[in-house]
Amino acid sequence: MITTKVVSLNKMINMSNQREFDIIVWGASGFTGRLVAEYLFNNYGVDQTIKWAMGGRSQTKLEKVRAEVADNSVPLVIADSQDEESLNAMTQRTKVVCTTVGPYAKYGSKLVHSCISNQTDYCDLAGEVQWMRRMIDHHHEAASLNGTKIVHTCGFDSIPSDMGVYFVQKEAKARTGQPAKEIKMRVRAMKGEMSGGTYASLNNVMKEASNDKSIYKILLNPYGLNPEGEQSGPDKRDLQSVVYDKTSKSWIFPFVMAGINTKVVRRSNALMGYPYGEEFRYEEAMMSGKGLSGRIKGLTAAAALGVMMLAKPGSLIKKGVDMVLPKPGEGPNKTKREAGFYNLKFFAELENGRKAVGVVTGDMDPGYGSTSKMLAESALCLAKDNLPKIGGMLTPSVAMGDALLKRLEENAGLSFSINF
Ligand SMILES: NC(=O)c1ccc[n+]([C@@H]2O[C@H](COP(=O)([O-])OP(=O)(O)OC[C@H]3O[C@@H](n4cnc5c(N)ncnc54)[C@H](OP(=O)(O)O)[C@@H]3O)[C@@H](O)[C@H]2O)c1
């Protein structure tokens, strides 16, 4: 049995070394995909250190976007999410598929299957917990056996959280010999907007959950992405209200990404065999400042979030929200992306009663400017770096660890620091 696994892994390594491309950016005609393609073209060129192509379902749209963000030297690859033959033809040509074709629950399942069948590594921007759970249940075993890395959440959700905790724990162990017992991530400041594709993905999660109540159980379980049999622990549900937080000395309110990020961090801990400890606690929230103004700001932001997330499909409120928010293909322009940023604080409680504060910053808007750089660097990391020889439905820190940390700091405009 063990011999079979080793043989198939070696075969895979040989196979993937001979591929025509290192990376295909699939979804390059969409809002985020074109940013990824633009980033690769501007920073890595074509056929120099990496061989890459732009992918999508429409030749005409791809040609148009290619003319805007790159040039004719970038090859185009056509594949439709519902056409398995076209997906297999695509995944057989490349070492890595980097996909921004979402909502992933609608368009992503066959691609994941095709990547594993053809031993092609994969990264995406999925934040759809119910879909990731399905993919884990269906594919983790096969991907671990044949050594294919499938890595969801390679954007703002959840790289800064997952890699932030990875970084803080690494530093804590180096300094004290022990991991932190608890980390509270607080969004200190953030500036950015949503795209139509992300709003469509959020809507799809809520729609699926209202049709299938078992999805709520997954969304509400803090350990909803953990391996089977390991879905309980000391953490409770994410923050649901506006409260004063002594740790950050600020009012805090719910963070829209917490439901994804915290589960990814817990899955990382579980997949690595609990290097943060089995009793490790992790939570996330947004800071709104001190005093009455901090409280009012928190209440207002929480109310707006509640309306966006909980308005019933078909209701007048929902129609109003749909009118205000962008449509698929739309999102913040270059000026807004460049004016954006984020600053996340990681308050860590160490074993011996000592404390440390980690900080992760990003130099562009979280959702698109920074996300497209994080996704592109993840794809490059999977294609080019010397990574642990493991496969499965992995998280960014488990699949790419230190190699990704280095790329994020050197190339993607993120910084990681810590004070003890
Ligand atoms: N995690 C994060 O931080 C983060 C940040 C940004 C975005 N996202 C996620 O990324 C995804 C994309 O967002 P976006 O704003 O870029 O969306 P978008 O502009 O709507 O782009 C979607 C892409 O999917 C393609 N597509 C749709 N149906 C397809 C099919 N049947 N076969 C092949 N391709 C198909 C579209 O191609 P056409 O052009 O031909 O229609 C387009 O290229 C969403 O799921 C969003 O939630 C996550």
The ligand as a Gaussian input file, in Angstrom:
#p B3LYP/6-31G(d) Opt

LIG

0 1
 N      -11.316000      35.807000      -1.045000
 C      -11.195000      37.034000      -1.467000
 O      -10.562000      37.818000      -0.823000
 C      -11.839000      37.385000      -2.778000
 C      -11.571000      38.614000      -3.371000
 C      -12.088000      38.865000      -4.648000
 C      -12.899000      37.924000      -5.268000
 N      -13.153000      36.751000      -4.626000
 C      -13.965000      35.691000      -5.282000
 O      -13.450000      35.478000      -6.587000
 C      -14.516000      35.127000      -7.459000
 C      -14.471000      36.029000      -8.680000
 O      -14.791000      37.358000      -8.327000
 P      -14.823000      38.468000      -9.456000
 O      -15.258000      39.724000      -8.829000
 O      -13.546000      38.450000     -10.215000
 O      -16.017000      37.867000     -10.390000
 P      -16.395000      38.173000     -11.893000
 O      -15.871000      39.486000     -12.317000
 O      -17.860000      37.911000     -11.979000
 O      -15.605000      37.048000     -12.735000
 C      -16.032000      35.717000     -12.831000
 C      -15.252000      34.980000     -13.888000
 O      -15.813000      33.672000     -14.015000
 C      -16.002000      33.383000     -15.389000
 N      -17.042000      32.392000     -15.595000
 C      -18.350000      32.479000     -15.256000
 N      -18.999000      31.369000     -15.624000
 C      -18.075000      30.561000     -16.212000
 C      -18.117000      29.275000     -16.801000
 N      -19.270000      28.591000     -16.903000
 N      -16.976000      28.722000     -17.269000
 C      -15.806000      29.420000     -17.216000
 N      -15.713000      30.651000     -16.687000
 C      -16.831000      31.213000     -16.196000
 C      -16.354000      34.709000     -16.008000
 O      -16.174000      34.604000     -17.402000
 P      -16.930000      35.593000     -18.434000
 O      -16.104000      36.858000     -18.432000
 O      -16.830000      34.851000     -19.710000
 O      -18.312000      35.815000     -17.941000
 C      -15.338000      35.600000     -15.306000
 O      -14.070000      35.466000     -15.921000
 C      -15.803000      35.229000      -6.648000
 O      -16.173000      33.953000      -6.223000
 C      -15.415000      36.091000      -5.463000
 O      -16.161000      35.801000      -4.307000
 C      -12.653000      36.478000      -3.407000

